[in-house]
Amino acid sequence: MKKATIQLDTLTCPSCVLKIENAVKAMNHVEKDSVSVMFNSSKVKFDFDDEKLAVADVEKAITALGYDVKKTQVK
């Protein structure tokens, strides 16, 4: 399992947080309990199985919702 932090453009509403959180949790190979979307810092943090899921796929899912990904960090 790896940890990812995705920096987004500024989030403007609390419902955005829920939308992003639900989309990331719905993805296979993401640890559901680890998903955290921080409104104030506009970050998404989660643990995922890097052998079965590319972080780029999560970025695409977030981008498809209409949010811009600024940068991603994986540890």
N, C-alpha and C positions, 0 to 999 in steps of 0.2 A: 504494500500500500504506500502511496505517495500522498503528500499534502500539496494542494494547489491554492494559490491566492490570485484572483483575477481582479485587476483594478479597472473599474468602469468609469465612464463619464459620470458627472454628478447626477445622482438619483434625485428626482424632484417630488416623488410622492410615495407614501407608505405602501400603496397597492403595487407599485413597481417591485418592491422588495418581495412581496408574496408571489408575484408572477415569476420572477427569476428563481426564487427558492423552489417553487413547485416544478419548474422546468428542469432544474438541476437534479432534484430528488427523483424525478421520473426517469432519469437516465439509468441504464443498466451499468453495473460495476462502480457506481458511486455509493459510498457509505452514507445512507440516508440520514443517520443521526448526526453526522459530522457537518452537514450543510448549514452554513451561516451566512446570511446576507446582511451586511452592516450599512444601514442607511446613511449615517453621518460621514463615514469614510468612503462610501460607494465601492465597497469590496465584497467579493464573494469568496468564501473559504470552504474547502471541502476535501475529504480524503477519497481517493479513488484507486482502482486497480490498474496501474499503468501498463500491464501486460495485455489487458483486454479493452482498454479505452484510452484514446488519445485526448489530451487536454484540449486539443484543437476542436474536437467534436463538441465539447462543452461550450467552448467559445462560439462555435457556429450556432448552437442552440440559443445562446444568449443574444447573439447578433440578430437571429431570426425574429426575436421578440421586439427588435427595434432599439437595442441598447448597444452603444459603442464600447468595444473592449480596448483599453489603452495599453495595458501590459499584463503579462502573466508570469508568475513565478512558481516553479515546482521544486519541491525538496524531497 
